[in-house]
């Protein structure tokens, strides 16, 4: 079954919006649902196979809470 997710061909580095994506697949709020995971992996595989990169290939995300906890630990250990 082919699905179209409104992708544009000129995207430099595609990224998944997990909530929008799960909603579109019919599994709202379930980013770990097997069908969602399988579809995301297949799309990612096809993009990379075409010689393109995903945004997660070139950017590293960080949670603010993790950064604050790490900074607090460093302050307390010094």
VENZI-V526265 format. One line per field, one symbol per residue. ss: DSSP state (a for helix, b for strand, c for the rest). burial: b if it has 9 or more other C-alpha atoms within 8 Angstrom, else e. A space follows every 50 residues. Layout:
# VENZI-V526265
ss=???
burial=???
This chain:
# VENZI-V526265
ss=ccccccccccccbbcccaaaaaaaaccccccccaaaaaaaaaaaaaaaac ccbbaaaacccccaaaaaaaaaaaaaac
burial=eeeeeeeeeeeeeeeeeebebbbbeebbeebeeeebbeeeeeebeebbee ebbbbeeeeeeeeeeebeeeeeeeeeee
